[in-house]
């Protein structure tokens, strides 16, 4: 069973939908998504999208804030690209139907950690959900786009699937992807002239994460296995403040809350951020996350607290209605009591390496959004730059890919159907299904906010054993959604550890007790790895 289109988009966040809507101008588009079309990291993004709107702001200020947060590893041309296209990106989203919050007829601009000006365009505290809503409506009304829900990509299709031996000098091409139709338990071929990875991040590789269950790093794992370069995977951004509650599943408390004026305190009610940064609560996320981690370990406490009690209660509820209502579900009134919070894995700053057009090493395979390493975020993402990067690079992909579609002969060979041989034994699956939790615990304990050579070595040994077990099971078993995700999580864990071991310094989101100092002689390079 096969579907053939001009464009195949894998993922339905802001990057995937933005790219699909643009590409639909040039040809037919198929979108595959693991779950319902609204389940994505975008949908959970509370804060907003950064853009220079205020007359007190400037492109140069936004660029400099981004470079400072990125700790020396941002690509200036990539940063300038997204910043200068920020206002037009906001206009495009508004035209699509996104209802951004306004005050007196003008966009209400928030401020978050690391930003020197108010430049966060938002839709109350549910910006991602509002953007996703508008994009879904636009996609549904576009006759050139077909969405396949409950389909999980297995592998991107390249010459490898023709049993052709690929050597490094050869150009590898992408011709689409094999995907499992989850409901019907059938592997399908989605053939395409252009394939766009917009599959999001990999927060589920960690025990505590703000990411939804689908964020298992599928795109990074698939691209790596196909021969694309991936890099900077040591830079996992831990959001400093997720709700600490056994039933909250690491519910995100937006950085905008601290931008609004909330204090971080320990159990004794003492503000502690001034001991770690002159910017206090508005320091970049890596500094705030490490400060919280240090405070918790030093005092032997399970969490710290966000205190909003000194702020106007009515305005707090008005600005953060979603956070207010969700905390009330757990019997926490954020206007009357401190909110218990802990850091949680939030955003992958590394990914599949691309150029400014979103091209990967594999011809006809593009990447945009969190799955991609574009050079924008460096060693630490500046708050609310992610949604902006996704929109701008989705357009870059469209501009380049649509021209490729008309200027290059893009023939698709005859590829074999997916080999579904093998048997599935529920008894054997029981023996390895616990590996997901084990991977998450190992990564949290040894490859978290603070690392060391010893921790990384221990993690690598344990993850390798688990990975071997999963691969042996995978080779002789009919694929399932759970097995595909487990295999990808194991691959991501290995890749994150490899990148972390390469970086012999502390920089941005990567902090190791063996190399506390930043090394500007040897450290100003991306940690890039590939299969061959």
Secondary structure, 3 states (H helix, E strand, C coil): CEEEEEEEEECCCHHHHHHHHHHCCCCCEEEECCCCCCCCHHHHCCCCEECCCCCCCCHHHHHHHHHHHCCCCCCHHHHHHHHHCHHHHHHHHHHHCCCCCEECCEECEECCCCCCCCCEECCCCCHHHHHHHHHHHHHHCCCCEEEECCEEEEEECCHHHHCCCCCCCCCCECCEEEEEECCCCEEEEEEEEEEEECCCCCHHHCCCECCCCCCCCHHHHHHHHHCCCEECCCCEEEEEEEECCCCCCCCECCHHHHHHCCEEECCCCCECHHHCCCCHHHCCHHHHHHHHHHHHHHHCCCCEEEECCCCCHHHHHHHCHHHHHHHHHCCCCCCCCCEEEEEEEEEECCEEECCCCCECCCECEEECCCCEECCCCCCCCCCCHHHHHHHHHHHHHHHHHHHHHHHCCCCCCCCCCCCCCCCCCHHHHHHHCCHHHHHHHHHHHHCCCCECHHHHHHHHHHHHHHHHHHHHHHHCCCCCHHHHHHHHHHHHHHHHHHHHHHCCCCECCECECCCCCCCCCCCCCCCEECCC
